[in-house]
Amino acid sequence: MAGHPKDMQTDLAPGEEPVQTTYERDFYSWLMEQARHIREGRYEALDRDNLAEEIEALGREQFNKLVSALRVLMLHMLKWDHQTALRSSSWELSIEEQRLEIADVLTDNPGLRPRIGDAIARAYRRARIEAAKETGLDEAVFPPACPYSFDDIMSRAFSR
């Protein structure tokens, strides 16, 4: 907590309640307790299994953030490619915004770079379905596999 003494942070953790019960009933207090144990070097008191699970969940969250930005970007690319008469500056803006988001996620999480192919495949599946629904075109109109390379996704020029 920015601007608050560290002593106040440790007071937020629960007392002697069993760890599993705290984790299941009061996630916030459990987190504060785990942070306190780490700061105090009380590694034996850590709820290792649940802590490891939560750390892994944070990693998945970053991957999902990448997938989400790719999905929105490819959705607009598909619409751009299949509805030429409806091209708009809002689609261009969305593409640029998502490119920035993707670049930021990869800058903050360079360990995701080897998973770009997986992220594109996952994102494209959803983008294809959404493109069909939003355009009213049959899903078969859109290629079953992603037609865009990562370079296309990040640098292809779009202008009306």
Salt bridges, closest charged atoms under 4 A:
GLU17 OE2 - ARG25 NH2 2.10
GLU33 OE2 - HIS37 NE2 3.82
GLU40 OE1 - ARG42 NH1 3.93
ASP81 OD1 - ARG156 NH2 2.45
GLU92 OE2 - ARG160 NE 2.98
GLU96 OE2 - ARG99 NH1 3.20
ASP118 OD2 - ARG115 NE 3.75
GLU130 OE1 - ARG71 NH1 2.91
GLU134 OE1 - LYS79 NZ 2.63
GLU139 OE2 - ARG128 NH1 3.03
